[in-house]
Amino acid sequence: GYFFSDLGVLIRCVQEDQTSTNNVLHYATDGNIKLMFSYKKSLYYAPLILMIKCLVDVSDENIFKKMMEGFEHNQSMKWSVLKMLRNLHYDGIHTHSDARDYLGKTFRIKFYELPSTYSNEDICDFLLSRCLCIHLNDNRDKWNCLTLMTQKLFSLVEGECAVEGVDSVMSQEILLGGHLYLQVLKEKLHYFLLNLKSSILKRQSGKINHDEISTIIKKIGGIDAAFENFLSTGNIHSS
């Protein structure tokens, strides 16, 4: 993107069931920091301070002080953090509630599988839990993680630390067969349930019985054929 530099900090987050995702803080030459997250293989970029305001209900002063801990004499970092805080107010986002409503409203169209009854804040909660620092369950812990990543990013910008290679041994992880099977099964089951939900909602009648559900399941097909194909060929057709 415009103003994006080649400097960033990447974190790979893995949950207990081996669900994984990457989050990246990108440094822009105009002093802003963008947070990258992904959903269904699509990448999205959002202002760092917007995401922090969605996570925690604290004042701008608290965000600034926490970000600057140990970096009080770094004038370029201080200028960047203050600029990012001001930019949100220029966009009319002043509070924790404003940020959550804005994020949910913006990404509602992307999370089309969520119930239409979900509020903007519900969609915001879904995004934060599924796409942002998913190895952490508490929003304050996620805030602490993003703060540490920001401090490390500015240390890199100032030349106080070296760039780490993603091909180094410490950046590698072991993928066991069971972990791979679990992720394939999880994805196939997820899309099977989405198709089942869509087929049921398309019906004219409000009531449904066991026989009708059985007919719908036979029509949309199960997950056994796709999983057998994966086990026999090793090919993964992932969305």
N, C-alpha and C positions, 0 to 999 in steps of 0.2 A: 504494500500500500504506500500511498504518498507519505513522505517524511519517515517511513520505517527504516531503521538502521539494520546492520547485521548483528547487533548485540541483543542477547536475550537470555533468560533463565528458564530452563525446562524442568518440570517435575513429572515423573511418571507415577501415577497413583493406582494402587491395586487393592481391591477389597478382599475380604476373607474368602469369598467364592471365586476369586481370581478374575473378577471383572476389572478391567483396566482402562485407563484413559490418560491422556497427556494434557497438561496445562502449561502454557508458556507466557511469560511476561516479555513483551517486545518493547524495546526502547526506541522512541521516535526522536528525531533530531530537533523537533520543536519543544522538547521537554516533557511531552506526554508519555504515558505508559499504557499500552493496550494489553488486555488479558485475552489469550486465546483459549477457547474450549471447543469441544466437538460434540456433535450429536448425529448419530446415524451417518457417520463418515463425512459430514459437512462441517467445515470449520467456521467459527464465528469469533468476532473480535468486539470487545466491549471495554470502555474506560475502566481502569483499575479502581478508581475511587467510587464509581457507580456500584461496582460489585461489592466493595467493602461496605458501603452504606446499605446495601440490600442484606448483608450478613448480620450487621449489628446496629443497634439503635444507640449510637453515641454521637457526641458533638464533633464538629470539625476540629475543634481544639484537641480533643482526645486522639483523633486519627492522626493529626499532625505531630503531636508529642510522641506518640508510640512509634511513628515512622522515623522520627529523628533521633530516637534513643541511641546514643553512641556515635551519632553523626551530626552533632550540634554545630560543628564548625565547617560542615560541607555546604558551602553557599549555593552551589549549583543544584544540589539535591533539595535544599530548602526552597529555592525558587521554583523548581519543578513541582514539588508537592503542593505549594500554595497555588500555583497556576491550575493544577488539576482540580483542587477544591473549588476555586473560583469558577471554573468552566461549568461545573454542575449547576451552580446557581444561575449562570447565564442561560442555561437550558431550562430553567424553571424547576429544577429538582433540588429541594431544600431539606427535606426530612427523610428519615428511614422509610416512612410510609410512601412518600412520593417516589423514591427509588424503586421500591418493590412493585408499585403499581405501574411504573414506566417500563420496567423490565418485563413484567408479565404481559402487558399490552403489546409490547414489541415482538415477543416471541410466541404469542398465542397461535399465529398462523403456522409456525414451525412444528408445534406440538399438537397437530391435528387429531391425534389418537386419544387425547385427553377428553374427558367428559365436557360437554358444552356448559354444564353448570359450574365448572371451575371458575373461580374469580381470578383476577389478575395476580393477586397475592398467592393463590394456590399454584398457579403456573410458575411463579417466581420460586416458590419452595421446591417444586419439582425440578426445575433447572439447577438450583443450588445443590440439591442432593444427588442428582444424577450426572452432573457435568463438571462440578467444581470441587477439587480436592476430595474425591470420593472416598479416600482412605480415612477421612476424619468424619465423625458424626456430629460434633458440636460446632456451631457456627463461629463461636469465639476462637476455637482452635483453628478454623479455616482462616480467620482474620489474622491470627498470629503467624500462620504459615505464609500467607501472602505478604505480610509485613517483612518477614525474614527474607523472602525471595526478592522483594523490592530493594532491601538494603544490600543484598548480594549483587543485584543488578547495577546499582549505582557504584559499588566497589569495582565492578568490572569496567564500567564507563570511565571511572577515574584511573584505571590502570593499576589498581591495588591488588588484583588477583588475575590469574591466567585463565584462558579459555580451556575448557575441558572437552576432550574429544568423545563423541557419542560412540565411537568404535572401540574405545578402551575397554579393558576387561571389567573394570568396576561398573561400566554402564550396561553390561549384559545381564540377562536373567535366564533362568532355566525354565523351559516350558515342558512340563510332564504331559504324558498322554492323557491322563485323567482330567487335567486342567483344560486341555483342548476339547475333549469330548463334552465336558460340562458346558463350555461356552457355546458349542454348536447346538447342543440340546436346548440350552436356555433360549437361544435366538429362534430356533425352529418352533419351540413351544410358544414363544411370545407372539410370533406372526400367526400361528394357528389360532390363538385366542383372539387376536385382532380380527381375523377373517370370520371367526364364529360370531363375534359381537356384531360385526357389520351385517352379516346375513340375518341375524335375529332382528336387528333394528329395521331392516328393509321390509319385514313382514307387515301386512296390513292389520292383522289382528293383534290386540294387546296381550292376549293370553297365549301361552305355549305349553305343550305337554311333552312328556318324555319321548313319544314316538316322533314328534316333529323335530326335536333336538337331534335324535338319532339320524333322521333323514338329512338334516342340514350337515351334520358331521360327515356322513358318507359322501355328500355332494362336494364339500370343500376338500375332502381328503385329510388323512392324518399326517403325522410327522415321521412315520416309520419308513416310508419309501425314501425320503430325502436323507434320513440318517443312515439307512442301509447303503445308499449310494456313496455317502461320505466314507463309510467304513470299508467298502470294497474298492473304491478308486482313490481315496485320499484327496479328492477334489472338494473344495469348500466353496459353495455358492452363498456368499454372505451379503447382507444388505447393510 
